[in-house]
Amino acid sequence: MKKLTLAFALLLTTVSVNASSDADKEALAKRLAPVGQVYVAGAAAASDAGPSGPRSGEKVYQTACFACHGTGALDAPKKDDAAWKSRMDQGFDVMLKHAIEGIRNMPARGTCADCSDDEIAAAIKFMTDGV
């Protein structure tokens, strides 16, 4: 009889602990629920627009390449710098291959992991246009 009473008490304790933990989870979820929303004018329209096609070489340069090629960091040749001449002598295809795969201090695709090969090519053309 003692074992039966102990087993019944254990069963009641387990059920009550599970019931209270479910109630606690629901109460916690209710306390953590957001109390409002933030509306930024034009944000919905910008996010709904989706991709508008390939980015221009200038846009890629400004967003991904400028950190190094605009400042000369890590010995990167600056836009329209004479240092591009020796690279251009190797041919455009070699420069594009190096930009895509990475070379020396330059990581693969520069810092533009979501750039297409055509966008990277456009950025190279933009940077070397005045050389």
URMO-V112814 format. One line per field, one symbol per residue. ss: DSSP state (H for helix, E for strand, - for the rest). phi: phi as a letter, one per 40 degrees, with the letter a starting at -180 (. if undefined). A space follows every 10 residues. Layout:
ss = ???
phi = ???
//
This chain:
ss = -HHHHHHHHH HHHHHHHHHH HHHHHHHHHH HH-------- --HHHHHHH- ------HHHH HHHHHHHHH- --HHH----- ---HHHHH-- -HHHHHHHHH H-E--E---- ------HHHH HHHHHHHH-- -
phi = .ccccccccc cccccccccc cccccccccc cccccabbbb dgcccccccg cbhcccdccc dccbccdbcc bgcfgcccdg ccccdccccc hccccccccc cgafcccdgg bbcccccccc cccccccbdc c
//
